Amino acid sequence: TNCSVLLCITVTYLIFIVHPEARVLILGQIELWLLYLLVVFQQLK
């Protein structure tokens, strides 16, 4: 489970660095992104 959390963080971090436009997208959709992560965590449990 920790590995998946780390993967999510790493992917997000990489997107932030590589894709400046994606920052706006992620920040604009932060609630959906958090909801998505919540769903993923629920499935991992």
C-alpha beads as a LAMMPS data file, in Angstrom:
LAMMPS data file: protein, C-alpha beads

45 atoms
44 bonds

1 atom types
1 bond types

-500.0 500.0 xlo xhi
-500.0 500.0 ylo yhi
-500.0 500.0 zlo zhi

Masses

1 110.0

Atoms # bond

1 1 1 0.000 0.000 0.000
2 1 1 2.856 2.374 0.866
3 1 1 4.400 1.616 -2.518
4 1 1 1.211 2.746 -4.284
5 1 1 1.066 5.970 -2.277
6 1 1 4.704 6.675 -3.123
7 1 1 3.983 5.933 -6.790
8 1 1 1.064 8.402 -6.848
9 1 1 3.224 11.097 -5.254
10 1 1 6.125 10.401 -7.639
11 1 1 3.890 10.487 -10.729
12 1 1 2.279 13.743 -9.583
13 1 1 5.715 15.221 -8.849
14 1 1 7.038 14.205 -12.277
15 1 1 3.972 15.656 -14.019
16 1 1 4.520 18.929 -12.121
17 1 1 8.147 19.125 -13.313
18 1 1 7.792 17.853 -16.886
19 1 1 4.439 19.396 -17.782
20 1 1 3.963 23.016 -16.582
21 1 1 0.483 23.121 -18.143
22 1 1 -0.471 20.060 -16.118
23 1 1 0.065 22.067 -12.919
24 1 1 -2.869 24.286 -13.826
25 1 1 -4.936 21.229 -14.720
26 1 1 -4.124 19.389 -11.473
27 1 1 -4.584 22.499 -9.313
28 1 1 -7.860 23.238 -11.096
29 1 1 -9.056 19.668 -10.606
30 1 1 -7.474 19.134 -7.156
31 1 1 -10.790 18.062 -5.623
32 1 1 -11.332 15.446 -8.340
33 1 1 -7.705 14.333 -8.000
34 1 1 -8.108 13.868 -4.218
35 1 1 -11.389 12.039 -4.787
36 1 1 -9.642 9.763 -7.302
37 1 1 -6.846 9.022 -4.819
38 1 1 -9.463 8.298 -2.139
39 1 1 -11.168 5.766 -4.439
40 1 1 -7.798 4.153 -5.206
41 1 1 -6.975 3.885 -1.494
42 1 1 -10.405 2.364 -0.783
43 1 1 -9.768 -0.322 -3.422
44 1 1 -6.310 -1.065 -1.970
45 1 1 -7.871 -1.703 1.459

Bonds

1 1 1 2
2 1 2 3
3 1 3 4
4 1 4 5
5 1 5 6
6 1 6 7
7 1 7 8
8 1 8 9
9 1 9 10
10 1 10 11
11 1 11 12
12 1 12 13
13 1 13 14
14 1 14 15
15 1 15 16
16 1 16 17
17 1 17 18
18 1 18 19
19 1 19 20
20 1 20 21
21 1 21 22
22 1 22 23
23 1 23 24
24 1 24 25
25 1 25 26
26 1 26 27
27 1 27 28
28 1 28 29
29 1 29 30
30 1 30 31
31 1 31 32
32 1 32 33
33 1 33 34
34 1 34 35
35 1 35 36
36 1 36 37
37 1 37 38
38 1 38 39
39 1 39 40
40 1 40 41
41 1 41 42
42 1 42 43
43 1 43 44
44 1 44 45
